[in-house]
Amino acid sequence: MANHKSAKKRIRTNARRNDINTARVSRIRTFLKKVEVAITGGDAKAAADALKVVQPELMRGVAKNIVQKNAASRKISRLNARIKALVK
């Protein structure tokens, strides 16, 4: 157990941030699943709409250092390519 006041505060802060970050990751995954479901269902319009919602969430995760920038860009790119393939 921590003995210093600053270390005790850091433990509380870390726990709070962990809860917030876990919620953000969960939210991003939920939006990604909505895009996946729309793609597997073959609904290009719904998938495109869901992608427009997930893009800002992913980039917000990048800004908050929850998701790496290249990983988020890769996910968006691959989802976009799959949606374009549905249209053809």
PyMOL Python script that loads the backbone (N, CA, C, O; Angstrom):
from pymol import cmd

cmd.read_pdbstr("""\
ATOM      1  N   MET A   1       0.843  -1.180   0.000  1.00  0.00           N
ATOM      2  CA  MET A   1       0.000   0.000   0.000  1.00  0.00           C
ATOM      3  C   MET A   1       0.889   1.243   0.000  1.00  0.00           C
ATOM      4  O   MET A   1       1.971   1.261   0.586  1.00  0.00           O
ATOM      5  N   ALA A   2       0.403   2.265  -0.666  1.00  0.00           N
ATOM      6  CA  ALA A   2       1.160   3.510  -0.772  1.00  0.00           C
ATOM      7  C   ALA A   2       1.180   4.243   0.562  1.00  0.00           C
ATOM      8  O   ALA A   2       0.208   4.212   1.318  1.00  0.00           O
ATOM      9  N   ASN A   3       2.295   4.900   0.838  1.00  0.00           N
ATOM     10  CA  ASN A   3       2.436   5.650   2.087  1.00  0.00           C
ATOM     11  C   ASN A   3       2.364   7.157   1.877  1.00  0.00           C
ATOM     12  O   ASN A   3       1.947   7.893   2.772  1.00  0.00           O
ATOM     13  N   HIS A   4       2.765   7.610   0.709  1.00  0.00           N
ATOM     14  CA  HIS A   4       2.789   9.045   0.449  1.00  0.00           C
ATOM     15  C   HIS A   4       1.425   9.525  -0.032  1.00  0.00           C
ATOM     16  O   HIS A   4       0.674   8.793  -0.677  1.00  0.00           O
ATOM     17  N   LYS A   5       1.139  10.753   0.296  1.00  0.00           N
ATOM     18  CA  LYS A   5      -0.142  11.349  -0.085  1.00  0.00           C
ATOM     19  C   LYS A   5      -0.300  11.374  -1.604  1.00  0.00           C
ATOM     20  O   LYS A   5      -1.376  11.075  -2.122  1.00  0.00           O
ATOM     21  N   SER A   6       0.767  11.729  -2.315  1.00  0.00           N
ATOM     22  CA  SER A   6       0.702  11.805  -3.776  1.00  0.00           C
ATOM     23  C   SER A   6       0.500  10.421  -4.395  1.00  0.00           C
ATOM     24  O   SER A   6      -0.187  10.287  -5.408  1.00  0.00           O
ATOM     25  N   ALA A   7       1.099   9.391  -3.785  1.00  0.00           N
ATOM     26  CA  ALA A   7       0.940   8.030  -4.305  1.00  0.00           C
ATOM     27  C   ALA A   7      -0.495   7.539  -4.100  1.00  0.00           C
ATOM     28  O   ALA A   7      -1.048   6.845  -4.952  1.00  0.00           O
ATOM     29  N   LYS A   8      -1.090   7.905  -2.966  1.00  0.00           N
ATOM     30  CA  LYS A   8      -2.488   7.534  -2.710  1.00  0.00           C
ATOM     31  C   LYS A   8      -3.418   8.223  -3.704  1.00  0.00           C
ATOM     32  O   LYS A   8      -4.369   7.623  -4.205  1.00  0.00           O
ATOM     33  N   LYS A   9      -3.129   9.478  -3.976  1.00  0.00           N
ATOM     34  CA  LYS A   9      -3.932  10.207  -4.953  1.00  0.00           C
ATOM     35  C   LYS A   9      -3.778   9.584  -6.338  1.00  0.00           C
ATOM     36  O   LYS A   9      -4.755   9.464  -7.078  1.00  0.00           O
ATOM     37  N   ARG A  10      -2.562   9.192  -6.688  1.00  0.00           N
ATOM     38  CA  ARG A  10      -2.315   8.570  -7.991  1.00  0.00           C
ATOM     39  C   ARG A  10      -3.102   7.272  -8.125  1.00  0.00           C
ATOM     40  O   ARG A  10      -3.615   6.974  -9.204  1.00  0.00           O
ATOM     41  N   ILE A  11      -3.203   6.505  -7.060  1.00  0.00           N
ATOM     42  CA  ILE A  11      -3.979   5.256  -7.086  1.00  0.00           C
ATOM     43  C   ILE A  11      -5.445   5.569  -7.373  1.00  0.00           C
ATOM     44  O   ILE A  11      -6.079   4.893  -8.184  1.00  0.00           O
ATOM     45  N   ARG A  12      -5.985   6.591  -6.709  1.00  0.00           N
ATOM     46  CA  ARG A  12      -7.383   6.969  -6.954  1.00  0.00           C
ATOM     47  C   ARG A  12      -7.573   7.462  -8.383  1.00  0.00           C
ATOM     48  O   ARG A  12      -8.540   7.097  -9.052  1.00  0.00           O
ATOM     49  N   THR A  13      -6.647   8.290  -8.842  1.00  0.00           N
ATOM     50  CA  THR A  13      -6.736   8.840 -10.201  1.00  0.00           C
ATOM     51  C   THR A  13      -6.671   7.738 -11.240  1.00  0.00           C
ATOM     52  O   THR A  13      -7.445   7.733 -12.197  1.00  0.00           O
ATOM     53  N   ASN A  14      -5.743   6.798 -11.051  1.00  0.00           N
ATOM     54  CA  ASN A  14      -5.595   5.697 -12.003  1.00  0.00           C
ATOM     55  C   ASN A  14      -6.870   4.861 -12.083  1.00  0.00           C
ATOM     56  O   ASN A  14      -7.293   4.459 -13.167  1.00  0.00           O
ATOM     57  N   ALA A  15      -7.473   4.607 -10.935  1.00  0.00           N
ATOM     58  CA  ALA A  15      -8.716   3.825 -10.919  1.00  0.00           C
ATOM     59  C   ALA A  15      -9.826   4.551 -11.675  1.00  0.00           C
ATOM     60  O   ALA A  15     -10.572   3.933 -12.435  1.00  0.00           O
ATOM     61  N   ARG A  16      -9.934   5.876 -11.462  1.00  0.00           N
ATOM     62  CA  ARG A  16     -10.959   6.662 -12.143  1.00  0.00           C
ATOM     63  C   ARG A  16     -10.728   6.675 -13.647  1.00  0.00           C
ATOM     64  O   ARG A  16     -11.661   6.478 -14.426  1.00  0.00           O
ATOM     65  N   ARG A  17      -9.473   6.908 -14.057  1.00  0.00           N
ATOM     66  CA  ARG A  17      -9.156   6.956 -15.481  1.00  0.00           C
ATOM     67  C   ARG A  17      -9.372   5.588 -16.133  1.00  0.00           C
ATOM     68  O   ARG A  17      -9.794   5.503 -17.286  1.00  0.00           O
ATOM     69  N   ASN A  18      -9.078   4.522 -15.388  1.00  0.00           N
ATOM     70  CA  ASN A  18      -9.282   3.178 -15.921  1.00  0.00           C
ATOM     71  C   ASN A  18     -10.751   2.946 -16.241  1.00  0.00           C
ATOM     72  O   ASN A  18     -11.076   2.370 -17.279  1.00  0.00           O
ATOM     73  N   ASP A  19     -11.631   3.384 -15.369  1.00  0.00           N
ATOM     74  CA  ASP A  19     -13.071   3.243 -15.612  1.00  0.00           C
ATOM     75  C   ASP A  19     -13.491   4.032 -16.853  1.00  0.00           C
ATOM     76  O   ASP A  19     -14.260   3.538 -17.677  1.00  0.00           O
ATOM     77  N   ILE A  20     -12.988   5.243 -16.980  1.00  0.00           N
ATOM     78  CA  ILE A  20     -13.337   6.088 -18.122  1.00  0.00           C
ATOM     79  C   ILE A  20     -12.817   5.481 -19.421  1.00  0.00           C
ATOM     80  O   ILE A  20     -13.538   5.414 -20.417  1.00  0.00           O
ATOM     81  N   ASN A  21     -11.555   5.037 -19.401  1.00  0.00           N
ATOM     82  CA  ASN A  21     -10.961   4.470 -20.608  1.00  0.00           C
ATOM     83  C   ASN A  21     -11.638   3.161 -21.010  1.00  0.00           C
ATOM     84  O   ASN A  21     -11.817   2.894 -22.198  1.00  0.00           O
ATOM     85  N   THR A  22     -12.012   2.347 -20.027  1.00  0.00           N
ATOM     86  CA  THR A  22     -12.714   1.095 -20.311  1.00  0.00           C
ATOM     87  C   THR A  22     -14.057   1.389 -20.979  1.00  0.00           C
ATOM     88  O   THR A  22     -14.450   0.703 -21.923  1.00  0.00           O
ATOM     89  N   ALA A  23     -14.751   2.400 -20.490  1.00  0.00           N
ATOM     90  CA  ALA A  23     -16.032   2.774 -21.085  1.00  0.00           C
ATOM     91  C   ALA A  23     -15.841   3.264 -22.512  1.00  0.00           C
ATOM     92  O   ALA A  23     -16.652   2.958 -23.386  1.00  0.00           O
ATOM     93  N   ARG A  24     -14.775   4.022 -22.754  1.00  0.00           N
ATOM     94  CA  ARG A  24     -14.522   4.520 -24.112  1.00  0.00           C
ATOM     95  C   ARG A  24     -14.228   3.377 -25.073  1.00  0.00           C
ATOM     96  O   ARG A  24     -14.748   3.354 -26.188  1.00  0.00           O
ATOM     97  N   VAL A  25     -13.400   2.431 -24.648  1.00  0.00           N
ATOM     98  CA  VAL A  25     -13.065   1.284 -25.501  1.00  0.00           C
ATOM     99  C   VAL A  25     -14.326   0.485 -25.800  1.00  0.00           C
ATOM    100  O   VAL A  25     -14.540   0.057 -26.934  1.00  0.00           O
ATOM    101  N   SER A  26     -15.155   0.286 -24.793  1.00  0.00           N
ATOM    102  CA  SER A  26     -16.399  -0.456 -24.968  1.00  0.00           C
ATOM    103  C   SER A  26     -17.315   0.257 -25.965  1.00  0.00           C
ATOM    104  O   SER A  26     -17.942  -0.382 -26.810  1.00  0.00           O
ATOM    105  N   ARG A  27     -17.385   1.563 -25.860  1.00  0.00           N
ATOM    106  CA  ARG A  27     -18.226   2.359 -26.766  1.00  0.00           C
ATOM    107  C   ARG A  27     -17.733   2.230 -28.205  1.00  0.00           C
ATOM    108  O   ARG A  27     -18.535   2.076 -29.126  1.00  0.00           O
ATOM    109  N   ILE A  28     -16.424   2.293 -28.400  1.00  0.00           N
ATOM    110  CA  ILE A  28     -15.849   2.157 -29.739  1.00  0.00           C
ATOM    111  C   ILE A  28     -16.151   0.771 -30.307  1.00  0.00           C
ATOM    112  O   ILE A  28     -16.533   0.639 -31.469  1.00  0.00           O
ATOM    113  N   ARG A  29     -15.976  -0.256 -29.481  1.00  0.00           N
ATOM    114  CA  ARG A  29     -16.251  -1.625 -29.945  1.00  0.00           C
ATOM    115  C   ARG A  29     -17.713  -1.800 -30.338  1.00  0.00           C
ATOM    116  O   ARG A  29     -18.021  -2.481 -31.316  1.00  0.00           O
ATOM    117  N   THR A  30     -18.611  -1.184 -29.573  1.00  0.00           N
ATOM    118  CA  THR A  30     -20.040  -1.275 -29.875  1.00  0.00           C
ATOM    119  C   THR A  30     -20.335  -0.668 -31.243  1.00  0.00           C
ATOM    120  O   THR A  30     -21.068  -1.251 -32.042  1.00  0.00           O
ATOM    121  N   PHE A  31     -19.761   0.507 -31.511  1.00  0.00           N
ATOM    122  CA  PHE A  31     -19.975   1.145 -32.799  1.00  0.00           C
ATOM    123  C   PHE A  31     -19.371   0.322 -33.932  1.00  0.00           C
ATOM    124  O   PHE A  31     -19.960   0.226 -35.009  1.00  0.00           O
ATOM    125  N   LEU A  32     -18.202  -0.271 -33.700  1.00  0.00           N
ATOM    126  CA  LEU A  32     -17.571  -1.112 -34.718  1.00  0.00           C
ATOM    127  C   LEU A  32     -18.441  -2.324 -35.024  1.00  0.00           C
ATOM    128  O   LEU A  32     -18.564  -2.726 -36.181  1.00  0.00           O
ATOM    129  N   LYS A  33     -19.044  -2.908 -33.991  1.00  0.00           N
ATOM    130  CA  LYS A  33     -19.914  -4.065 -34.191  1.00  0.00           C
ATOM    131  C   LYS A  33     -21.136  -3.698 -35.014  1.00  0.00           C
ATOM    132  O   LYS A  33     -21.614  -4.508 -35.808  1.00  0.00           O
ATOM    133  N   LYS A  34     -21.651  -2.482 -34.834  1.00  0.00           N
ATOM    134  CA  LYS A  34     -22.805  -2.042 -35.618  1.00  0.00           C
ATOM    135  C   LYS A  34     -22.445  -1.979 -37.098  1.00  0.00           C
ATOM    136  O   LYS A  34     -23.253  -2.341 -37.953  1.00  0.00           O
ATOM    137  N   VAL A  35     -21.235  -1.520 -37.400  1.00  0.00           N
ATOM    138  CA  VAL A  35     -20.782  -1.479 -38.798  1.00  0.00           C
ATOM    139  C   VAL A  35     -20.639  -2.895 -39.323  1.00  0.00           C
ATOM    140  O   VAL A  35     -21.076  -3.185 -40.437  1.00  0.00           O
ATOM    141  N   GLU A  36     -20.037  -3.783 -38.543  1.00  0.00           N
ATOM    142  CA  GLU A  36     -19.841  -5.173 -38.954  1.00  0.00           C
ATOM    143  C   GLU A  36     -21.172  -5.860 -39.238  1.00  0.00           C
ATOM    144  O   GLU A  36     -21.306  -6.580 -40.227  1.00  0.00           O
ATOM    145  N   VAL A  37     -22.153  -5.636 -38.371  1.00  0.00           N
ATOM    146  CA  VAL A  37     -23.471  -6.253 -38.551  1.00  0.00           C
ATOM    147  C   VAL A  37     -24.119  -5.746 -39.835  1.00  0.00           C
ATOM    148  O   VAL A  37     -24.722  -6.522 -40.576  1.00  0.00           O
ATOM    149  N   ALA A  38     -23.998  -4.466 -40.096  1.00  0.00           N
ATOM    150  CA  ALA A  38     -24.585  -3.896 -41.316  1.00  0.00           C
ATOM    151  C   ALA A  38     -23.887  -4.452 -42.556  1.00  0.00           C
ATOM    152  O   ALA A  38     -24.537  -4.707 -43.571  1.00  0.00           O
ATOM    153  N   ILE A  39     -22.568  -4.641 -42.481  1.00  0.00           N
ATOM    154  CA  ILE A  39     -21.831  -5.185 -43.632  1.00  0.00           C
ATOM    155  C   ILE A  39     -22.224  -6.631 -43.877  1.00  0.00           C
ATOM    156  O   ILE A  39     -22.485  -7.019 -45.015  1.00  0.00           O
ATOM    157  N   THR A  40     -22.268  -7.435 -42.814  1.00  0.00           N
ATOM    158  CA  THR A  40     -22.632  -8.846 -42.996  1.00  0.00           C
ATOM    159  C   THR A  40     -24.080  -8.989 -43.437  1.00  0.00           C
ATOM    160  O   THR A  40     -24.430  -9.955 -44.115  1.00  0.00           O
ATOM    161  N   GLY A  41     -24.922  -8.037 -43.059  1.00  0.00           N
ATOM    162  CA  GLY A  41     -26.308  -8.055 -43.501  1.00  0.00           C
ATOM    163  C   GLY A  41     -26.474  -7.595 -44.944  1.00  0.00           C
ATOM    164  O   GLY A  41     -27.541  -7.767 -45.534  1.00  0.00           O
ATOM    165  N   GLY A  42     -25.434  -7.019 -45.506  1.00  0.00           N
ATOM    166  CA  GLY A  42     -25.478  -6.578 -46.897  1.00  0.00           C
ATOM    167  C   GLY A  42     -26.112  -5.217 -47.101  1.00  0.00           C
ATOM    168  O   GLY A  42     -26.402  -4.834 -48.235  1.00  0.00           O
ATOM    169  N   ASP A  43     -26.327  -4.494 -46.043  1.00  0.00           N
ATOM    170  CA  ASP A  43     -26.963  -3.179 -46.131  1.00  0.00           C
ATOM    171  C   ASP A  43     -25.886  -2.095 -46.214  1.00  0.00           C
ATOM    172  O   ASP A  43     -25.341  -1.670 -45.196  1.00  0.00           O
ATOM    173  N   ALA A  44     -25.591  -1.660 -47.423  1.00  0.00           N
ATOM    174  CA  ALA A  44     -24.495  -0.707 -47.634  1.00  0.00           C
ATOM    175  C   ALA A  44     -24.822   0.665 -47.038  1.00  0.00           C
ATOM    176  O   ALA A  44     -23.942   1.322 -46.483  1.00  0.00           O
ATOM    177  N   LYS A  45     -26.071   1.098 -47.148  1.00  0.00           N
ATOM    178  CA  LYS A  45     -26.435   2.412 -46.630  1.00  0.00           C
ATOM    179  C   LYS A  45     -26.317   2.460 -45.109  1.00  0.00           C
ATOM    180  O   LYS A  45     -25.765   3.409 -44.551  1.00  0.00           O
ATOM    181  N   ALA A  46     -26.835   1.439 -44.450  1.00  0.00           N
ATOM    182  CA  ALA A  46     -26.743   1.388 -42.985  1.00  0.00           C
ATOM    183  C   ALA A  46     -25.290   1.281 -42.540  1.00  0.00           C
ATOM    184  O   ALA A  46     -24.904   1.875 -41.533  1.00  0.00           O
ATOM    185  N   ALA A  47     -24.483   0.529 -43.283  1.00  0.00           N
ATOM    186  CA  ALA A  47     -23.068   0.379 -42.950  1.00  0.00           C
ATOM    187  C   ALA A  47     -22.338   1.714 -43.109  1.00  0.00           C
ATOM    188  O   ALA A  47     -21.501   2.071 -42.280  1.00  0.00           O
ATOM    189  N   ALA A  48     -22.659   2.448 -44.175  1.00  0.00           N
ATOM    190  CA  ALA A  48     -22.019   3.745 -44.401  1.00  0.00           C
ATOM    191  C   ALA A  48     -22.408   4.739 -43.306  1.00  0.00           C
ATOM    192  O   ALA A  48     -21.575   5.517 -42.840  1.00  0.00           O
ATOM    193  N   ASP A  49     -23.680   4.707 -42.899  1.00  0.00           N
ATOM    194  CA  ASP A  49     -24.130   5.586 -41.820  1.00  0.00           C
ATOM    195  C   ASP A  49     -23.443   5.234 -40.504  1.00  0.00           C
ATOM    196  O   ASP A  49     -23.033   6.117 -39.749  1.00  0.00           O
ATOM    197  N   ALA A  50     -23.322   3.933 -40.238  1.00  0.00           N
ATOM    198  CA  ALA A  50     -22.659   3.489 -39.010  1.00  0.00           C
ATOM    199  C   ALA A  50     -21.182   3.860 -39.028  1.00  0.00           C
ATOM    200  O   ALA A  50     -20.609   4.182 -37.988  1.00  0.00           O
ATOM    201  N   LEU A  51     -20.564   3.815 -40.208  1.00  0.00           N
ATOM    202  CA  LEU A  51     -19.148   4.183 -40.320  1.00  0.00           C
ATOM    203  C   LEU A  51     -18.960   5.670 -40.027  1.00  0.00           C
ATOM    204  O   LEU A  51     -17.968   6.062 -39.412  1.00  0.00           O
ATOM    205  N   LYS A  52     -19.912   6.499 -40.467  1.00  0.00           N
ATOM    206  CA  LYS A  52     -19.828   7.932 -40.191  1.00  0.00           C
ATOM    207  C   LYS A  52     -19.913   8.217 -38.694  1.00  0.00           C
ATOM    208  O   LYS A  52     -19.392   9.228 -38.222  1.00  0.00           O
ATOM    209  N   VAL A  53     -20.561   7.342 -37.956  1.00  0.00           N
ATOM    210  CA  VAL A  53     -20.665   7.507 -36.506  1.00  0.00           C
ATOM    211  C   VAL A  53     -19.398   6.998 -35.814  1.00  0.00           C
ATOM    212  O   VAL A  53     -18.945   7.590 -34.834  1.00  0.00           O
ATOM    213  N   VAL A  54     -18.830   5.909 -36.318  1.00  0.00           N
ATOM    214  CA  VAL A  54     -17.678   5.296 -35.650  1.00  0.00           C
ATOM    215  C   VAL A  54     -16.379   6.063 -35.903  1.00  0.00           C
ATOM    216  O   VAL A  54     -15.474   6.021 -35.070  1.00  0.00           O
ATOM    217  N   GLN A  55     -16.271   6.754 -37.023  1.00  0.00           N
ATOM    218  CA  GLN A  55     -15.031   7.478 -37.332  1.00  0.00           C
ATOM    219  C   GLN A  55     -14.671   8.518 -36.262  1.00  0.00           C
ATOM    220  O   GLN A  55     -13.536   8.506 -35.785  1.00  0.00           O
ATOM    221  N   PRO A  56     -15.574   9.411 -35.866  1.00  0.00           N
ATOM    222  CA  PRO A  56     -15.200  10.372 -34.831  1.00  0.00           C
ATOM    223  C   PRO A  56     -14.901   9.708 -33.485  1.00  0.00           C
ATOM    224  O   PRO A  56     -14.050  10.176 -32.729  1.00  0.00           O
ATOM    225  N   GLU A  57     -15.606   8.614 -33.196  1.00  0.00           N
ATOM    226  CA  GLU A  57     -15.348   7.912 -31.935  1.00  0.00           C
ATOM    227  C   GLU A  57     -13.938   7.335 -31.923  1.00  0.00           C
ATOM    228  O   GLU A  57     -13.227   7.433 -30.923  1.00  0.00           O
ATOM    229  N   LEU A  58     -13.539   6.732 -33.041  1.00  0.00           N
ATOM    230  CA  LEU A  58     -12.183   6.179 -33.127  1.00  0.00           C
ATOM    231  C   LEU A  58     -11.138   7.281 -33.011  1.00  0.00           C
ATOM    232  O   LEU A  58     -10.148   7.126 -32.297  1.00  0.00           O
ATOM    233  N   MET A  59     -11.352   8.379 -33.699  1.00  0.00           N
ATOM    234  CA  MET A  59     -10.381   9.468 -33.656  1.00  0.00           C
ATOM    235  C   MET A  59     -10.346  10.129 -32.269  1.00  0.00           C
ATOM    236  O   MET A  59      -9.304  10.629 -31.846  1.00  0.00           O
ATOM    237  N   ARG A  60     -11.469  10.129 -31.577  1.00  0.00           N
ATOM    238  CA  ARG A  60     -11.478  10.620 -30.202  1.00  0.00           C
ATOM    239  C   ARG A  60     -10.661   9.687 -29.312  1.00  0.00           C
ATOM    240  O   ARG A  60      -9.971  10.132 -28.396  1.00  0.00           O
ATOM    241  N   GLY A  61     -10.750   8.378 -29.597  1.00  0.00           N
ATOM    242  CA  GLY A  61      -9.925   7.416 -28.878  1.00  0.00           C
ATOM    243  C   GLY A  61      -8.453   7.634 -29.136  1.00  0.00           C
ATOM    244  O   GLY A  61      -7.629   7.452 -28.240  1.00  0.00           O
ATOM    245  N   VAL A  62      -8.110   8.029 -30.371  1.00  0.00           N
ATOM    246  CA  VAL A  62      -6.716   8.349 -30.704  1.00  0.00           C
ATOM    247  C   VAL A  62      -6.271   9.569 -29.906  1.00  0.00           C
ATOM    248  O   VAL A  62      -5.167   9.592 -29.362  1.00  0.00           O
ATOM    249  N   ALA A  63      -7.119  10.568 -29.838  1.00  0.00           N
ATOM    250  CA  ALA A  63      -6.772  11.793 -29.119  1.00  0.00           C
ATOM    251  C   ALA A  63      -6.578  11.531 -27.629  1.00  0.00           C
ATOM    252  O   ALA A  63      -5.783  12.205 -26.975  1.00  0.00           O
ATOM    253  N   LYS A  64      -7.303  10.558 -27.097  1.00  0.00           N
ATOM    254  CA  LYS A  64      -7.217  10.243 -25.674  1.00  0.00           C
ATOM    255  C   LYS A  64      -6.199   9.131 -25.392  1.00  0.00           C
ATOM    256  O   LYS A  64      -6.121   8.632 -24.269  1.00  0.00           O
ATOM    257  N   ASN A  65      -5.425   8.748 -26.401  1.00  0.00           N
ATOM    258  CA  ASN A  65      -4.387   7.715 -26.276  1.00  0.00           C
ATOM    259  C   ASN A  65      -4.942   6.365 -25.848  1.00  0.00           C
ATOM    260  O   ASN A  65      -4.304   5.641 -25.084  1.00  0.00           O
ATOM    261  N   ILE A  66      -6.126   6.027 -26.339  1.00  0.00           N
ATOM    262  CA  ILE A  66      -6.713   4.725 -26.056  1.00  0.00           C
ATOM    263  C   ILE A  66      -6.463   3.784 -27.222  1.00  0.00           C
ATOM    264  O   ILE A  66      -6.235   2.589 -27.031  1.00  0.00           O
ATOM    265  N   VAL A  67      -6.507   4.332 -28.430  1.00  0.00           N
ATOM    266  CA  VAL A  67      -6.270   3.572 -29.653  1.00  0.00           C
ATOM    267  C   VAL A  67      -5.091   4.223 -30.359  1.00  0.00           C
ATOM    268  O   VAL A  67      -4.968   5.447 -30.388  1.00  0.00           O
ATOM    269  N   GLN A  68      -4.219   3.384 -30.934  1.00  0.00           N
ATOM    270  CA  GLN A  68      -3.104   3.949 -31.673  1.00  0.00           C
ATOM    271  C   GLN A  68      -3.606   4.524 -32.994  1.00  0.00           C
ATOM    272  O   GLN A  68      -4.544   3.996 -33.590  1.00  0.00           O
ATOM    273  N   LYS A  69      -2.986   5.595 -33.445  1.00  0.00           N
ATOM    274  CA  LYS A  69      -3.430   6.320 -34.634  1.00  0.00           C
ATOM    275  C   LYS A  69      -3.471   5.425 -35.864  1.00  0.00           C
ATOM    276  O   LYS A  69      -4.462   5.416 -36.594  1.00  0.00           O
ATOM    277  N   ASN A  70      -2.407   4.678 -36.095  1.00  0.00           N
ATOM    278  CA  ASN A  70      -2.364   3.822 -37.285  1.00  0.00           C
ATOM    279  C   ASN A  70      -3.394   2.705 -37.220  1.00  0.00           C
ATOM    280  O   ASN A  70      -3.956   2.321 -38.246  1.00  0.00           O
ATOM    281  N   ALA A  71      -3.646   2.185 -36.037  1.00  0.00           N
ATOM    282  CA  ALA A  71      -4.649   1.131 -35.879  1.00  0.00           C
ATOM    283  C   ALA A  71      -6.036   1.669 -36.215  1.00  0.00           C
ATOM    284  O   ALA A  71      -6.815   0.996 -36.891  1.00  0.00           O
ATOM    285  N   ALA A  72      -6.346   2.863 -35.754  1.00  0.00           N
ATOM    286  CA  ALA A  72      -7.649   3.465 -36.037  1.00  0.00           C
ATOM    287  C   ALA A  72      -7.792   3.744 -37.526  1.00  0.00           C
ATOM    288  O   ALA A  72      -8.845   3.485 -38.107  1.00  0.00           O
ATOM    289  N   SER A  73      -6.747   4.267 -38.145  1.00  0.00           N
ATOM    290  CA  SER A  73      -6.792   4.551 -39.572  1.00  0.00           C
ATOM    291  C   SER A  73      -6.961   3.269 -40.375  1.00  0.00           C
ATOM    292  O   SER A  73      -7.698   3.235 -41.360  1.00  0.00           O
ATOM    293  N   ARG A  74      -6.278   2.226 -39.950  1.00  0.00           N
ATOM    294  CA  ARG A  74      -6.374   0.931 -40.636  1.00  0.00           C
ATOM    295  C   ARG A  74      -7.791   0.379 -40.540  1.00  0.00           C
ATOM    296  O   ARG A  74      -8.334  -0.108 -41.531  1.00  0.00           O
ATOM    297  N   LYS A  75      -8.392   0.451 -39.354  1.00  0.00           N
ATOM    298  CA  LYS A  75      -9.760  -0.049 -39.176  1.00  0.00           C
ATOM    299  C   LYS A  75     -10.739   0.703 -40.069  1.00  0.00           C
ATOM    300  O   LYS A  75     -11.580   0.095 -40.731  1.00  0.00           O
ATOM    301  N   ILE A  76     -10.624   2.026 -40.083  1.00  0.00           N
ATOM    302  CA  ILE A  76     -11.523   2.841 -40.898  1.00  0.00           C
ATOM    303  C   ILE A  76     -11.342   2.513 -42.375  1.00  0.00           C
ATOM    304  O   ILE A  76     -12.317   2.370 -43.113  1.00  0.00           O
ATOM    305  N   SER A  77     -10.096   2.395 -42.794  1.00  0.00           N
ATOM    306  CA  SER A  77      -9.807   2.108 -44.193  1.00  0.00           C
ATOM    307  C   SER A  77     -10.380   0.753 -44.614  1.00  0.00           C
ATOM    308  O   SER A  77     -10.997   0.631 -45.673  1.00  0.00           O
ATOM    309  N   ARG A  78     -10.171  -0.244 -43.786  1.00  0.00           N
ATOM    310  CA  ARG A  78     -10.650  -1.589 -44.136  1.00  0.00           C
ATOM    311  C   ARG A  78     -12.175  -1.669 -44.131  1.00  0.00           C
ATOM    312  O   ARG A  78     -12.768  -2.326 -44.986  1.00  0.00           O
ATOM    313  N   LEU A  79     -12.807  -1.002 -43.170  1.00  0.00           N
ATOM    314  CA  LEU A  79     -14.268  -0.987 -43.156  1.00  0.00           C
ATOM    315  C   LEU A  79     -14.811  -0.261 -44.375  1.00  0.00           C
ATOM    316  O   LEU A  79     -15.790  -0.700 -44.978  1.00  0.00           O
ATOM    317  N   ASN A  80     -14.178   0.851 -44.739  1.00  0.00           N
ATOM    318  CA  ASN A  80     -14.598   1.615 -45.916  1.00  0.00           C
ATOM    319  C   ASN A  80     -14.464   0.781 -47.177  1.00  0.00           C
ATOM    320  O   ASN A  80     -15.340   0.821 -48.041  1.00  0.00           O
ATOM    321  N   ALA A  81     -13.385   0.030 -47.294  1.00  0.00           N
ATOM    322  CA  ALA A  81     -13.178  -0.829 -48.466  1.00  0.00           C
ATOM    323  C   ALA A  81     -14.243  -1.908 -48.545  1.00  0.00           C
ATOM    324  O   ALA A  81     -14.728  -2.231 -49.629  1.00  0.00           O
ATOM    325  N   ARG A  82     -14.607  -2.467 -47.397  1.00  0.00           N
ATOM    326  CA  ARG A  82     -15.643  -3.505 -47.394  1.00  0.00           C
ATOM    327  C   ARG A  82     -17.006  -2.943 -47.745  1.00  0.00           C
ATOM    328  O   ARG A  82     -17.809  -3.619 -48.389  1.00  0.00           O
ATOM    329  N   ILE A  83     -17.279  -1.704 -47.328  1.00  0.00           N
ATOM    330  CA  ILE A  83     -18.549  -1.072 -47.673  1.00  0.00           C
ATOM    331  C   ILE A  83     -18.603  -0.779 -49.176  1.00  0.00           C
ATOM    332  O   ILE A  83     -19.635  -0.982 -49.814  1.00  0.00           O
ATOM    333  N   LYS A  84     -17.494  -0.304 -49.733  1.00  0.00           N
ATOM    334  CA  LYS A  84     -17.435  -0.045 -51.177  1.00  0.00           C
ATOM    335  C   LYS A  84     -17.634  -1.325 -51.966  1.00  0.00           C
ATOM    336  O   LYS A  84     -18.254  -1.306 -53.029  1.00  0.00           O
ATOM    337  N   ALA A  85     -17.113  -2.446 -51.458  1.00  0.00           N
ATOM    338  CA  ALA A  85     -17.269  -3.723 -52.151  1.00  0.00           C
ATOM    339  C   ALA A  85     -18.736  -4.161 -52.145  1.00  0.00           C
ATOM    340  O   ALA A  85     -19.171  -4.863 -53.058  1.00  0.00           O
ATOM    341  N   LEU A  86     -19.494  -3.761 -51.140  1.00  0.00           N
ATOM    342  CA  LEU A  86     -20.919  -4.100 -51.082  1.00  0.00           C
ATOM    343  C   LEU A  86     -21.697  -3.397 -52.187  1.00  0.00           C
ATOM    344  O   LEU A  86     -22.641  -3.954 -52.747  1.00  0.00           O
ATOM    345  N   VAL A  87     -21.296  -2.181 -52.490  1.00  0.00           N
ATOM    346  CA  VAL A  87     -22.028  -1.365 -53.462  1.00  0.00           C
ATOM    347  C   VAL A  87     -21.909  -1.958 -54.863  1.00  0.00           C
ATOM    348  O   VAL A  87     -22.858  -1.908 -55.644  1.00  0.00           O
ATOM    349  N   LYS A  88     -20.757  -2.512 -55.175  1.00  0.00           N
ATOM    350  CA  LYS A  88     -20.529  -3.050 -56.535  1.00  0.00           C
ATOM    351  C   LYS A  88     -21.357  -4.259 -56.827  1.00  0.00           C
ATOM    352  O   LYS A  88     -21.273  -4.815 -57.921  1.00  0.00           O
TER     353      LYS A  88
END
""", "prot")
cmd.dss("prot")
cmd.show_as("cartoon", "prot")
cmd.util.cbc("prot")
cmd.orient("prot")
